[in-house]
Structure formats: structure tokens, C-alpha cells
Amino acid sequence: MQEEIIQSVLDGHDTLALLPTGGGKSICFQVPAMASEGLCLVVTPLIALMKDQVENLKRRGIKAAAVYSGMHRNEIEVALSNCMYGDYKFLYISPERLQNAAFRENLGNMKINLIAVDEAHCISQWGYDFRPPYLKIAEIREFIPETPILALTATATPPVVDDIQEKLGFKSQRVFQKSFERKNLIYVVLNEENKQARLLRIMKKVKGIGIIYVRNRRKTKEVSDFLNKNKIRSDFYHAGLDPLIRARKQSAWMDGEIRIIVATNAFGMGIDKPNVRLVVHLGLADSLEAYFQEAGRAGRDGKKSYAILLWEEADVRNARVTISKSFPELPVIRKIYQSLANYYQLPEGSGKNQSYDFEITHFSNTFNFSAVIVYNALKLLEKEGYIVLNDGFASPSRVHFQVNKEELYRFQIKNISFDKFIKAMLRSYSGLFTDFVNIYENELARRTGLTHDETLKYLNELNQLEIITYLPRKDKPQIIFSESRLDIGTLILSDVHYRDRKKAVSERLNAVINYVSSLTKCRSQQLLEYFGERDSKRCGRCDVCVERNKMELSELEFDIVLSKIKPVLLEKTCTVQELVAVVENVNEDKVIKVIQWLLDNEKIDKDRKYNFSWRKKVQD
């Protein structure tokens, strides 16, 4: 539906596009932005994805910039200046930066042709990843009332679809929704206690590249080691690894050097690898939205692929415990916020938009908190818009010349000791006068014949002399204060929001449990119904459909028999003969096959006298 979405935007309509994972959402705003005069403002919460898209556009000769929490003020000034006066086509911005007064003042000097809101489900309190800063997006429309907005998401239930349009101030409802059905993707759910043995059989049966998702960091290495011992080339990945190591592991998997990556859900966002044949979940996902996105990373090339989920009853118990830990009590969250202010010695009213290196283990030990409680409290503070918690990510050092070419020439004449080094920088990197440019100190040292330490000395001295702005590589996790440090008494943590959010998380987990527990309904149909598609057909290839197919009944015949006998069994116990008599115009053998299937799949019970009844706890 890309063409229809693009045309809608070009015609000036506010538009919501629901496309499945891998459905090509970026094209839907990139094409109309390139076809129109001016700049496209792209709002996205994912900094790593933002940086990746900006670099991809630059490699294609398209001018793009990004502004997000944690950037140096000089970087932000240069990016905004380029977008106002430098013929730039794309400005990627994190939602919390939209509230910045300087940004709003500069907004009027930018000719914005489109506002693209990625991950638009984040604006809805009913969505699975609600972020309060998204609610501020509509405010900037006051400054550019004629500019259309394009909201994009891969996961939105019907209530969220309506909520997105309302919260973004759509002038009229306009939704383009491609079916979420993935006909080449085969869903399989297996209740399995010995997951490793079953995983090994799956790996040997299904060939090709794969991703295995596990619940915690320890499991990533454990499962990867198990696969390697069984001669299946794999590696592990999680957010706690050094960013350079993460980047290396990701590249090795992308390039096909390793077959399987075992990861937490930190892996995959923005990954566009078309030939993934297999995604396995060892345990339950947090929500069907998250599962659908993660499973959807398989088979983007349209070829047959598998999404397999292995679970056991212990996973359900553990998931419920995890939810309780994910919502520390409100007084605990306030205490952790106060401790954070003490940790960085921040007085009230200070710290806004400042970033600080953050080591969760050191912080937790310093104030005698559980690291798990700290992490979850910080994530809740982030969702309320007070802070941003960034995992460390590999980001090269960056340099920008603060002076123009004439001023630099005069400086070189007066300071001959810097001349050779400056010339080497200018030969090695282009665009230093107009933008912040990634540099690599080791490479620069090699080109100048200097040691690494001598290179750092030159860069730092030029930075102190305000000839350049030099930003060394940062790879530690960061805490950024989106708002000035507040007195603990004025820190608003809505009890209603807290309770509603916890309830919504529990309901989404229940939807996952119902999905894995169901043995009567096609997996694809279940997922599609969750996202509002009510008229889909059985896929014929998932684990449920395969069992149904063995009965040699058509879908229509099965549904007819079930519709006749289920209401009766819900009311009373019946013999086989009584059930057969209830179903008219269907062969007796077929009715018996349905009864046997329901019995095998624990939908009905049988007593010693062969009287059957419907299991009351099962409603599907």
C-alpha cells in the first residue's frame, strides 16, 4: 500500500499507515519528502535506529540530521542551523526534544513539508509501549498548521488506531492498513519442558539463518554455548555487552559468518535482513505486539520461514513474577529518583538536557538497591518523561570546526605547530565546516605519524582553543534528565497511570498466555484477530492447523460440528450417541473425529462411563 499512502501524504492529508514488520514504512515518508520542497521532520524514540537511518541517507547523498537527548549543545546548534539554512531533507528528532524552547523557536525558520511519526503506537496509553513525550507532538502543529502528518506503526489494535489519530490531532480519519497476515510465515507453538533438546531438533530440521529470543542475558550465552557444542555456529547478544562487541556480533550475523544469534529483545529493532528463516522464542514474549514484531523478522524475502515458540507452565509463573517486579511501589520510585539526584550532586532546578555516564551496578550498590528494581523504576520515570535511559551504543568520536576557513587559515599561520595536523584532518575528512563528522583517532594517528596519545593531545588542545568541537567516543550507558531536577515532593507519578499501566501489562500477558494455550484456533487467525482482522482464513500450516488437517475434515465441516456440540456440552454431559444425534446431515465418523480431537486437545473431559463435558475453564 506504499503508493496509496505516499499519494495521500502528497495530497496533504493526515494519514495513519499500519504496515507489518518489514513492510517498508520508511519509504512512505522518504519518497513524499524527497518529492516536495522543504524538510521532513521524523519523530522516533529509537536513537540507534535514528543514527542508522541518518547514516544510510548520507551514504546516498541525501542531507539528513538528528537531534536527540544526550547530544552536545554545539551538535544540536549545527544540526538545527543546517536544517534551517543548509538544504537538508530530513531531521530525525526524539519526542522529548520537541518540548525544547530553542527547537520550537527555530521551527518557524524551517520549511517543513511533512511530520512523520514512527512507532506511532507509543502515543497511546492503550499501546504496549506508551511514552508520554509523544503526547506533545500535536503541540508543534500550532506552528505549522498546514503541514500534514504521517503516523506509522507495525503493531496497533483497533482502540490504539483511533487513539493515535485523536492524540495527533488528525483533521479527519484516514487509515491505510495492510493485512498483518504473513502467508509465508508458519507459526508453531510447542509446550515443551526439555527446550534445549527440542531446540536442537528444530535447528537440524530447519536450515538457514535464525534468531533465538530468550528472557534474560544469562540465557543468551548459555543457549549459544549449547548450540556451539552441538556444532551449530552461534553467538549471543544483549544490551549489557560493550557496544563495540555488540556491533561486531551483529555484523557477523548480518554477513552470514554465524548462523544463529541468541539474544534478548535488545536485538532486532531496525535490523533488515531478508533471509532469516527461523525465529524461535524460548519462553513467553511480554505481549502479542512484541511477539508479532519479533517473529516478523523471519521471512522478509517472502520465502517460507518459521516462527516457533517453546513454552512450559513455569514460564507463565515467571512472567507474572516479572510483572510484579516491573512495577516498584511509588515511594520506592521516588526514593530512587532522589538517590539519582544525590549520585550526580544535582541541585533542584538543574540538570535539564544534561547527560551522565551511568553504571547501574555501582549506583545500586552505593544506595543499597536491587539492580532489577532500579532498572524498572528508571524505565517508569522514563515513560513519565523525567529522564531518558540510553544503553551504551557504539558511536565514533566526532569533530566540527567552529571557525570558518579564513579564520582557520589565520590560526594556522600564527600557530605553525598545529598546521600539519589540521591539514591531515582536512585531507582525511570532508564536511568538517558544515557538520559534525565521525573521526577515528587511530586512523588519524597513522596518517599523521603521531602516537595515539599525541593525536588526542592535539584534538583536546584545538577543542580548548575553540577551533574545533571534539566529542570523544562514548559507549557507556547514559542517563539524560529530560526535565530539570525536581524536589521529591513535586515529582508527579500518577497513581491512576501507574495502576492502569500495570493492569494493561497484565492484560497483554494474559493475551499471550491465551495464545499459547489455545489448541483449537489457527495461530495466524488468533494474531490477526488481536489486531482487529476478523475475517481471515485458516493458514493450514501452523501446529493447530496441521492437527486439524489430520482429521480429514474441511474447515467448514469442523466448524459446523463444533457449533452444534459445544453449546450442548457447556450445559450438560452427553454420550457419544447423544452428540452424534445433535449434529444432523454430517457423517457419524466425522462427528466422532471432532469429539476425539477435542478430547486429545483437552477441550472436553470424559468420565469412566464415557460421558463427555466441556472444560469450564476453557472459553475458546
Phi, psi and omega per residue, in radians:
M1 nan 0.244 -3.068
Q2 -1.019 -0.763 -3.081
E3 -1.084 -0.770 -3.132
E4 -1.124 -0.695 3.128
I5 -1.131 -0.808 -3.135
I6 -1.063 -0.756 -3.130
Q7 -1.131 -0.688 3.116
S8 -1.039 -0.754 3.136
V9 -1.162 -0.782 3.140
L10 -1.096 -0.502 3.096
D11 -1.397 -0.010 3.052
G12 1.538 0.269 -3.100
H13 -1.584 2.448 2.892
D14 -1.118 2.329 -2.962
T15 -2.450 2.412 3.012
L16 -1.988 2.173 -3.126
A17 -2.011 2.105 3.061
L18 -1.883 1.855 -3.132
L19 -2.181 2.430 -3.116
P20 -1.145 2.855 3.095
T21 -0.905 2.250 -3.091
G22 1.459 0.155 -3.081
G23 -1.448 0.038 3.069
G24 1.405 0.845 -3.091
K25 -1.212 -0.651 -3.055
S26 -1.043 -0.683 3.139
I27 -1.001 -0.570 -3.044
C28 -1.153 -0.436 3.033
F29 -1.855 -0.428 -3.114
Q30 -1.208 -0.724 -3.107
V31 -1.149 -0.925 3.127
P32 -1.092 -0.566 3.113
A33 -1.148 -0.736 3.138
M34 -1.216 -0.511 -3.093
A35 -1.439 -0.157 -3.073
S36 -2.039 2.688 3.071
E37 -1.246 2.423 3.065
G38 1.907 -2.842 -2.937
L39 -2.059 2.454 3.059
C40 -1.740 2.211 3.087
L41 -1.665 2.055 -3.090
V42 -1.926 2.031 3.133
V43 -1.706 2.157 3.134
T44 -2.623 2.507 -3.122
P45 -1.533 -0.113 -2.972
L46 -1.741 1.759 -3.034
I47 -1.121 -0.763 -3.131
A48 -1.058 -0.724 3.122
L49 -1.181 -0.676 3.104
M50 -1.033 -0.863 -3.137
K51 -1.082 -0.705 -3.118
D52 -1.127 -0.767 -3.120
Q53 -1.189 -0.657 3.103
V54 -1.089 -0.772 3.126
E55 -1.117 -0.706 3.115
N56 -1.080 -0.751 3.121
L57 -1.130 -0.749 3.140
K58 -1.082 -0.669 3.123
R59 -1.098 -0.440 3.122
R60 -1.631 0.170 3.100
G61 1.357 0.320 3.136
I62 -1.808 2.218 -3.071
K63 -1.327 2.164 -3.111
A64 -2.540 2.643 3.123
A65 -2.452 2.894 3.121
A66 -2.401 2.528 3.064
V67 -2.338 2.148 -3.112
Y68 -2.636 2.878 -3.119
S69 -1.085 2.419 3.133
G70 1.779 -0.189 3.108
M71 -1.314 2.647 3.043
H72 -1.187 2.516 -3.086
R73 -1.016 -0.597 3.111
N74 -1.136 -0.655 3.090
E75 -1.072 -0.771 -3.124
I76 -1.120 -0.769 3.137
E77 -1.049 -0.785 -3.141
V78 -1.122 -0.772 -3.122
A79 -1.077 -0.808 -3.120
L80 -1.185 -0.662 3.104
S81 -1.093 -0.758 3.119
N82 -1.093 -0.643 -3.125
C83 -1.276 -0.454 3.113
M84 -1.455 -0.664 -2.972
Y85 -2.204 -0.017 -2.964
G86 -1.932 0.343 3.079
D87 1.044 0.624 3.110
Y88 -1.407 2.638 -3.088
K89 -1.839 -0.432 -3.084
F90 -2.418 2.327 2.985
L91 -2.159 1.934 3.073
Y92 -1.548 2.338 -3.049
I93 -2.515 2.446 3.092
S94 -1.395 2.601 -2.994
P95 -1.036 -0.617 -3.104
E96 -1.184 -0.401 3.132
R97 -1.287 -0.315 3.141
L98 -1.135 -0.397 -3.112
Q99 -1.458 -0.149 -3.091
N100 -1.172 2.261 -3.068
A101 -1.072 -0.721 -3.124
A102 -1.101 -0.695 3.121
F103 -1.117 -0.773 -3.110
R104 -1.136 -0.611 3.099
E105 -1.141 -0.676 -3.117
N106 -1.352 -0.311 -3.073
L107 -0.989 -0.662 -3.118
G108 -1.171 -0.337 3.130
N109 -1.602 0.009 3.117
M110 -1.847 2.379 3.074
K111 -1.584 1.582 -3.053
I112 -1.555 2.126 -3.103
N113 -1.648 -0.284 -3.084
L114 -2.854 2.442 2.940
I115 -1.854 2.037 3.101
A116 -1.831 2.171 -3.136
V117 -1.924 1.825 3.134
D118 -1.482 2.745 -3.094
E119 0.895 0.829 -2.986
A120 -1.106 -0.331 3.111
H121 -1.095 -0.317 -3.137
C122 -1.148 -0.232 -3.115
I123 -1.445 -0.250 -3.029
S124 -1.756 2.272 3.083
Q125 -1.144 -0.333 3.111
W126 -1.544 -0.129 3.128
G127 -1.358 2.897 -3.041
Y128 -1.461 -0.087 -3.128
D129 -2.446 0.902 -3.072
F130 -1.065 2.292 3.109
R131 -2.290 1.926 -3.083
P132 -0.911 -0.624 3.126
P133 -1.000 -0.416 3.107
Y134 -1.106 -0.471 -3.118
L135 -1.160 -0.291 -3.115
K136 -1.500 -0.149 -3.061
I137 -1.032 -0.747 -3.073
A138 -1.067 -0.441 -3.099
E139 -1.095 -0.583 -3.094
I140 -1.264 -0.223 3.109
R141 -1.150 -0.398 3.088
E142 -1.074 -0.565 -3.094
F143 -1.422 -0.447 -3.100
I144 -2.369 1.158 -2.971
P145 -1.123 -0.420 -3.091
E146 -1.549 -0.108 -3.065
T147 -1.429 2.191 3.127
P148 -1.258 2.815 3.123
I149 -2.122 2.400 3.084
L150 -2.085 1.989 3.104
A151 -1.726 2.380 -3.066
L152 -2.284 2.381 3.051
T153 -2.733 2.722 3.077
A154 -1.826 -0.150 -3.071
T155 -2.497 1.873 3.084
A156 -2.659 2.173 3.044
T157 -1.365 2.859 -3.105
P158 -0.901 -0.775 3.104
P159 -1.070 -0.615 -3.139
V160 -1.218 -0.630 3.096
V161 -1.010 -0.808 3.129
D162 -1.172 -0.705 -3.085
D163 -1.138 -0.701 3.137
I164 -1.011 -0.837 -3.087
Q165 -1.152 -0.675 3.134
E166 -1.172 -0.823 -3.058
K167 -1.208 -0.454 3.119
L168 -1.582 -0.007 3.074
G169 1.222 0.698 3.101
F170 -1.020 2.377 3.120
K171 -1.245 -0.530 3.017
S172 -2.710 2.681 -3.099
Q173 -1.233 2.302 3.128
R174 -2.653 1.769 -3.041
V175 -2.086 2.279 2.993
F176 -1.979 2.019 -3.073
Q177 -2.196 1.963 3.023
K178 -1.419 2.475 3.112
S179 -0.945 2.410 3.093
F180 -1.350 -0.011 -3.093
E181 -1.126 2.323 3.068
R182 -2.049 1.629 -3.001
K183 -1.172 -0.396 -3.130
N184 -1.551 -0.088 -3.063
L185 -1.790 2.145 -3.110
I186 -1.764 2.061 -3.136
Y187 -1.584 2.328 3.112
V188 -2.369 2.281 3.068
V189 -2.117 2.235 -3.092
L190 -2.270 2.195 3.030
N191 -1.442 1.955 -2.933
E192 -2.529 2.122 3.096
E193 -1.409 -0.694 3.128
N194 -1.625 1.362 -3.016
K195 -1.181 -0.643 -3.086
Q196 -1.131 -0.756 3.130
A197 -1.105 -0.755 3.124
R198 -1.160 -0.681 3.123
L199 -1.046 -0.724 -3.130
L200 -1.103 -0.728 3.112
R201 -1.115 -0.700 3.124
I202 -1.110 -0.797 -3.106
M203 -1.069 -0.607 -3.128
K204 -1.361 -0.458 -3.102
K205 -1.510 -0.729 -3.115
V206 -1.716 1.996 -3.099
K207 -1.490 2.811 3.015
G208 1.847 -3.141 -3.084
I209 -1.198 2.514 -3.133
G210 -2.617 2.891 3.037
I211 -2.190 2.371 3.028
I212 -2.062 2.116 3.114
Y213 -1.710 2.288 3.090
V214 -2.191 2.963 -2.978
R215 -1.447 -0.468 -3.066
N216 -2.474 2.908 -3.044
R217 -1.124 -0.689 -3.128
R218 -1.029 -0.702 -3.106
K219 -1.138 -0.525 -3.101
T220 -1.021 -0.827 -3.131
K221 -1.240 -0.706 -3.118
E222 -1.027 -0.848 -3.116
V223 -1.219 -0.688 3.124
S224 -1.090 -0.762 3.112
D225 -1.070 -0.719 3.125
F226 -1.056 -0.771 3.141
L227 -1.155 -0.748 -3.139
N228 -1.099 -0.668 3.098
K229 -1.104 -0.469 3.127
N230 -1.737 0.399 3.000
K231 1.129 0.550 3.001
I232 -1.962 1.944 -3.003
R233 -1.164 2.054 -3.093
S234 -2.551 2.942 3.044
D235 -2.561 2.936 -3.100
F236 -2.074 2.774 -3.020
Y237 -2.651 2.301 2.990
H238 -2.764 2.940 -3.009
A239 -1.217 -0.263 -3.125
G240 -1.420 -0.121 -3.141
L241 -1.371 2.716 3.031
D242 -0.980 2.370 -3.079
P243 -0.963 -0.665 3.131
L244 -1.165 -0.653 3.091
I245 -1.155 -0.734 3.101
R246 -1.039 -0.793 -3.115
A247 -1.094 -0.696 -3.132
R248 -1.158 -0.740 3.132
K249 -1.127 -0.761 3.136
Q250 -1.075 -0.765 3.141
S251 -1.103 -0.714 -3.139
A252 -1.088 -0.691 3.108
W253 -1.232 -0.754 3.128
M254 -1.054 -0.652 -3.103
D255 -1.469 -0.008 3.090
G256 1.425 0.199 3.132
E257 -1.261 -0.516 3.006
I258 -2.133 2.611 -3.047
R259 -1.491 -0.744 -3.006
I260 -2.131 2.344 2.981
I261 -1.945 2.187 3.107
V262 -1.774 2.119 -2.916
A263 -2.565 2.797 2.876
T264 -1.431 3.135 -3.121
N265 -1.248 0.058 3.025
A266 -1.184 -0.302 -3.090
F267 -1.729 2.356 2.947
G268 2.148 -0.491 -3.095
M269 -1.140 2.083 -3.126
G270 1.530 -0.064 3.110
I271 -1.327 2.189 3.137
D272 -2.153 1.382 3.117
K273 -1.974 1.947 -2.964
P274 -1.254 -0.443 -2.953
N275 -1.786 0.545 3.040
V276 -1.294 2.055 -3.064
R277 -1.597 -0.265 -2.944
L278 -2.671 2.254 2.949
V279 -2.174 2.128 -3.133
V280 -2.005 2.322 2.994
H281 -1.850 2.074 3.051
L282 -1.638 1.415 -3.065
G283 2.117 -3.111 -3.045
L284 -1.507 2.465 2.961
A285 -1.350 2.866 -3.131
D286 -1.226 -0.490 -3.093
S287 -2.747 2.834 3.074
L288 -1.204 -0.499 3.071
E289 -1.079 -0.851 -3.138
A290 -1.127 -0.739 3.141
Y291 -1.075 -0.766 -3.102
F292 -1.091 -0.715 3.116
Q293 -1.139 -0.801 -3.079
E294 -1.208 -0.793 3.103
A295 -1.087 -0.587 -3.103
G296 -1.209 -0.048 3.068
R297 -1.383 -0.098 3.052
A298 -1.588 2.495 2.958
G299 1.203 0.590 3.140
R300 -1.235 -0.231 3.080
D301 -1.486 0.046 3.104
G302 1.491 -0.020 -3.138
K303 -1.559 2.792 -3.071
K304 -0.991 2.242 -3.120
S305 -2.525 2.940 -3.034
Y306 -2.205 2.433 2.966
A307 -2.083 1.879 -3.010
I308 -2.033 2.295 3.127
L309 -2.082 2.132 3.082
L310 -1.857 2.222 -3.102
W311 -2.514 2.846 3.033
E312 -2.507 2.951 -3.073
E313 -1.036 -0.578 3.136
A314 -1.064 -0.535 3.125
D315 -1.103 -0.637 3.133
V316 -1.150 -0.796 3.132
R317 -1.079 -0.782 -3.121
N318 -1.117 -0.663 -3.132
A319 -1.127 -0.674 3.130
R320 -1.188 -0.651 3.080
V321 -1.130 -0.712 3.137
T322 -1.048 -0.706 3.114
I323 -1.057 -0.768 -3.124
S324 -1.099 -0.650 3.119
K325 -1.295 -0.420 -3.107
S326 -1.291 -0.188 -3.119
F327 -2.201 1.321 3.062
P328 -1.005 2.681 3.127
E329 -1.061 2.603 -3.074
L330 -0.985 -0.726 3.093
P331 -1.060 -0.585 3.120
V332 -1.184 -0.720 3.127
I333 -1.083 -0.754 3.127
R334 -1.099 -0.704 -3.139
K335 -1.128 -0.675 3.130
I336 -1.196 -0.677 3.072
Y337 -1.076 -0.768 3.113
Q338 -1.074 -0.729 3.137
S339 -1.131 -0.616 3.111
L340 -1.106 -0.749 3.104
A341 -1.099 -0.715 3.112
N342 -1.155 -0.667 -3.098
Y343 -1.034 -0.705 -3.120
Y344 -1.762 0.109 3.117
Q345 0.916 0.883 -3.126
L346 -1.663 2.074 3.032
P347 -1.300 2.804 3.118
E348 -1.007 2.461 3.100
G349 1.473 0.015 -3.127
S350 -1.994 3.017 2.984
G351 1.606 -0.103 -3.069
K352 -1.040 2.280 3.140
N353 1.120 0.232 3.070
Q354 -1.565 2.520 3.130
S355 -2.012 2.565 -3.095
Y356 -2.414 2.439 3.018
D357 -1.068 2.480 -3.058
F358 -2.413 2.116 3.052
E359 -1.992 1.889 -2.981
I360 -1.093 -0.626 -3.127
T361 -1.146 -0.796 3.135
H362 -1.104 -0.775 3.130
F363 -1.061 -0.827 -3.086
S364 -1.097 -0.748 3.130
N365 -1.166 -0.661 -3.118
T366 -1.058 -0.705 -3.056
F367 -1.902 0.164 3.060
N368 1.043 0.815 3.042
F369 -1.900 2.747 2.925
S370 -1.286 2.341 -3.123
A371 -1.074 -0.604 3.131
V372 -1.145 -0.766 3.121
I373 -1.117 -0.727 3.124
V374 -1.049 -0.856 -3.101
Y375 -1.027 -0.818 -3.103
N376 -1.194 -0.616 3.080
A377 -1.131 -0.731 3.140
L378 -1.142 -0.660 3.115
K379 -1.140 -0.632 3.098
L380 -1.223 -0.684 3.064
L381 -1.106 -0.611 3.097
E382 -1.152 -0.769 -3.130
K383 -1.134 -0.472 3.085
E384 -1.430 -0.115 3.047
G385 1.579 0.196 -3.103
Y386 -1.478 -0.628 -3.115
I387 -2.400 2.933 2.933
V388 -2.169 2.295 3.129
L389 -1.935 1.914 -3.125
N390 -1.840 2.216 2.932
D391 -1.162 2.635 3.096
G392 -1.106 2.410 3.071
F393 -2.394 2.589 -3.075
A394 -1.139 2.027 -3.134
S395 -2.406 2.013 -3.101
P396 -1.096 2.857 3.033
S397 -1.107 2.700 -3.088
R398 -2.329 2.563 -3.120
V399 -2.379 2.506 3.030
H400 -2.502 2.348 3.089
F401 -1.362 2.152 3.127
Q402 -1.388 -0.381 -3.112
V403 -1.768 2.772 3.072
N404 -1.453 3.129 -3.024
K405 -1.124 -0.670 3.123
E406 -1.134 -0.795 3.132
E407 -1.105 -0.666 3.120
L408 -1.144 -0.715 3.135
Y409 -1.049 -0.766 3.127
R410 -1.132 -0.664 3.110
F411 -1.115 -0.724 -3.121
Q412 -1.118 -0.664 3.125
I413 -1.136 -0.742 -3.099
K414 -1.335 -0.435 -3.053
N415 -2.217 1.267 -2.998
I416 -1.059 -0.432 -3.106
S417 -1.159 -0.385 3.137
F418 -1.630 -0.172 -2.958
D419 -1.023 -0.889 -3.078
K420 -1.082 -0.718 -3.104
F421 -1.162 -0.762 -3.139
I422 -1.111 -0.741 3.118
K423 -1.074 -0.675 3.121
A424 -1.124 -0.680 3.102
M425 -1.111 -0.778 -3.107
L426 -1.165 -0.588 3.100
R427 -1.262 -0.571 -3.022
S428 -1.435 -0.543 -3.016
Y429 -2.350 2.362 3.099
S430 -1.787 2.756 3.078
G431 1.452 0.191 -3.065
L432 -1.148 -0.415 -3.107
F433 -1.504 -0.350 -3.048
T434 -1.884 -0.328 -3.024
D435 -2.661 2.881 2.964
F436 -1.355 2.264 -3.040
V437 -2.067 2.375 3.080
N438 -1.162 2.310 3.069
I439 -2.241 2.819 -3.137
Y440 -2.242 1.936 -3.018
E441 -0.999 -0.709 -3.125
N442 -1.111 -0.725 3.122
E443 -1.129 -0.730 3.130
L444 -1.135 -0.687 3.108
A445 -1.081 -0.729 -3.134
R446 -1.130 -0.694 -3.100
R447 -1.265 -0.491 -3.110
T448 -1.677 -0.179 -3.100
G449 1.343 0.251 3.140
L450 -1.675 2.868 3.002
T451 -1.368 2.940 3.111
H452 -1.075 -0.759 -3.129
D453 -1.134 -0.675 3.109
E454 -1.139 -0.658 3.102
T455 -1.105 -0.779 3.100
L456 -1.074 -0.660 -3.138
K457 -1.095 -0.801 3.118
Y458 -1.074 -0.802 -3.109
L459 -1.090 -0.766 -3.129
N460 -1.187 -0.649 3.120
E461 -1.185 -0.740 3.096
L462 -1.114 -0.592 3.088
N463 -1.164 -0.757 3.138
Q464 -1.155 -0.572 3.116
L465 -1.397 -0.012 3.126
E466 1.066 0.529 2.991
I467 -1.450 -0.707 3.074
I468 -2.225 2.844 2.836
T469 -1.858 2.068 -3.112
Y470 -1.957 2.102 -3.135
L471 -2.019 1.781 -3.123
P472 -1.095 2.725 3.142
R473 -1.028 2.360 3.057
K474 -2.095 2.240 3.137
D475 -2.281 0.109 3.072
K476 -1.507 2.697 3.017
P477 -1.003 2.643 -3.057
Q478 -2.204 2.506 2.903
I479 -1.876 2.199 3.066
I480 -2.056 2.260 3.093
F481 -1.490 1.863 3.131
S482 -1.208 -0.527 3.110
E483 -2.131 2.721 3.069
S484 -1.016 2.615 -3.131
R485 -1.042 2.241 -3.068
L486 -1.771 2.702 2.933
D487 -1.163 2.472 -3.056
I488 -1.024 -0.476 3.132
G489 -1.262 -0.395 -3.119
T490 -1.800 0.040 3.085
L491 -1.291 1.955 -3.070
I492 -1.590 2.032 3.015
L493 -2.157 1.773 -3.028
S494 -1.092 2.099 3.099
D495 -1.089 -0.647 3.128
V496 -1.141 -0.842 3.117
H497 -1.037 -0.741 -3.126
Y498 -1.040 -0.887 -3.131
R499 -1.136 -0.758 -3.131
D500 -1.089 -0.715 -3.112
R501 -1.160 -0.737 3.127
K502 -1.126 -0.714 3.110
K503 -1.107 -0.744 -3.126
A504 -1.124 -0.685 3.111
V505 -1.100 -0.737 3.123
S506 -1.110 -0.708 -3.140
E507 -1.155 -0.659 3.116
R508 -1.187 -0.636 3.068
L509 -1.129 -0.711 3.105
N510 -1.050 -0.628 3.100
A511 -1.129 -0.655 3.094
V512 -1.153 -0.766 -3.130
I513 -1.103 -0.728 3.094
N514 -1.092 -0.658 -3.138
Y515 -1.097 -0.848 -3.072
V516 -1.294 -0.470 -3.090
S517 -1.396 -0.454 -3.060
S518 -1.196 2.307 3.122
L519 -2.119 0.158 -3.077
T520 -2.016 -0.260 -3.035
K521 -2.086 2.372 3.112
C522 -0.819 2.337 -3.113
R523 -1.054 -0.785 -3.128
S524 -1.079 -0.744 3.125
Q525 -1.075 -0.714 3.131
Q526 -1.054 -0.816 -3.130
L527 -1.128 -0.767 -3.119
L528 -1.129 -0.689 3.103
E529 -1.109 -0.637 3.120
Y530 -1.055 -0.611 3.136
F531 -1.656 0.272 2.960
G532 1.653 0.089 3.121
E533 -1.650 1.845 -2.984
R534 -1.663 -0.236 -2.989
D535 -1.979 0.481 -3.114
S536 -1.359 2.815 3.129
K537 -1.759 2.756 3.039
R538 -1.008 2.461 -3.137
C539 -1.304 -0.512 3.113
G540 1.434 -0.034 -3.025
R541 -2.286 -0.159 3.118
C542 -1.301 3.082 -3.092
D543 -1.089 -0.639 3.136
V544 -1.196 -0.799 -3.116
C545 -1.145 -0.661 3.128
V546 -1.056 -0.748 3.104
E547 -1.132 -0.717 3.113
R548 -1.103 -0.679 -3.095
N549 -1.105 -0.512 -3.125
K550 -1.146 -0.325 -3.090
M551 -1.366 -0.216 -3.123
E552 1.048 0.593 3.027
L553 -1.974 2.541 3.017
S554 -1.293 2.823 3.108
E555 -1.031 -0.690 -3.130
L556 -1.118 -0.777 -3.120
E557 -1.104 -0.764 3.132
F558 -1.046 -0.810 -3.094
D559 -1.141 -0.636 3.109
I560 -1.106 -0.843 -3.132
V561 -1.079 -0.809 -3.112
L562 -1.082 -0.721 -3.109
S563 -1.135 -0.432 -3.133
K564 -1.490 -0.733 -2.991
I565 -1.564 -0.455 -3.095
K566 -1.100 -0.848 -3.140
P567 -1.022 -0.625 -3.132
V568 -1.193 -0.775 -3.109
L569 -1.218 -0.426 3.073
L570 -1.250 -0.415 -3.099
E571 -1.621 -0.632 -3.030
K572 -2.767 2.971 3.040
T573 -1.508 2.592 -3.095
C574 -2.459 2.691 2.991
T575 -1.480 2.945 3.089
V576 -1.030 -0.761 -3.098
Q577 -1.053 -0.728 -3.139
E578 -1.132 -0.669 -3.142
L579 -1.204 -0.735 3.110
V580 -1.049 -0.673 -3.118
A581 -1.175 -0.472 -3.124
V582 -1.196 -0.566 -3.036
V583 -1.697 1.911 -3.133
E584 -1.608 2.655 3.023
N585 1.094 0.416 3.041
V586 -2.248 2.366 -3.124
N587 -0.948 2.387 -3.092
E588 -1.006 -0.693 -3.132
D589 -1.053 -0.637 -3.122
K590 -1.232 -0.658 3.081
V591 -1.102 -0.748 -3.140
I592 -1.117 -0.637 3.105
K593 -1.123 -0.674 3.109
V594 -1.150 -0.760 3.125
I595 -1.053 -0.789 3.133
Q596 -1.088 -0.696 3.139
W597 -1.137 -0.750 3.112
L598 -1.107 -0.631 3.105
L599 -1.195 -0.811 3.141
D600 -1.073 -0.573 -3.082
N601 -1.719 0.294 2.981
E602 1.043 0.595 3.052
K603 -1.602 -0.460 3.105
I604 -2.240 2.755 3.093
D605 -1.939 2.767 3.138
K606 -2.324 2.311 3.084
D607 -1.645 -3.067 -3.056
R608 -1.143 -0.421 -3.129
K609 -1.645 0.236 3.129
Y610 1.085 0.671 2.952
N611 -1.676 2.358 -3.052
F612 -1.873 2.559 3.060
S613 -2.553 2.666 -3.141
W614 -1.375 2.372 3.100
R615 -1.189 2.079 -2.997
K616 -1.121 -0.581 -3.055
K617 -1.294 -0.253 -3.131
V618 -1.708 2.108 -3.064
Q619 -1.835 -0.223 -3.078
D620 -1.642 nan nan
